[in-house]
Amino acid sequence: MSTGHNIVHLPTQPEMEEAKISSRMLSKYADADRVQMTLKASNGQAEDLVLPGPVLQMLLDILSEMARGNAISLMPIHHELSTQEAANLLNVSRPHLVTLLEKGSLPFRKVGSHRRVQAKDVLEYKANIDQLRLATLNELTAFSQEQGMGYEP
């Protein structure tokens, strides 16, 4: 993998099976501060590898998604996105994203006539919107229960 580029990989069926097995095996160590593993290549060469806890957690997340057959994308947090990439990440149209940018909901910079958005800003905006949506859903659920509208917890 090269750094600085958004790389997407859709796993094959054998990769999904390997990811499922590896995920189960590594999940025993999910709370560890660090994990030391011995890697053995098909030529018999072996080396020790130490993974810090946060890296292990990311690896577990990747393996879990691969086991489900989901495409995986790794992106540096300071990576700049085009408006289309940012819109895809938020699952909105590009014109809607541009409206958000022009309203000041998300910071951006212009490169010539093109807008660029930092991935960290898009992910932060998404987390905030998701949190607001969940709070609204909880309020609606509570209101429905108070009104006896047939929704039970």
Secondary structure, DSSP 8 states (H G I E B T S, - for coil): --TTS-EEE---HHHHHHHHHHHHHHHTTTT-SEEEEEEE-TTS-EEEEEEEHHHHHHHHHHHHHHHTT--EEE--TT-EE-HHHHHHHHTS-HHHHHHHHHHTSS--EEETTEEEEEHHHHHHHHHHHHHHHHHHHHHHHHHHHHTT-S---
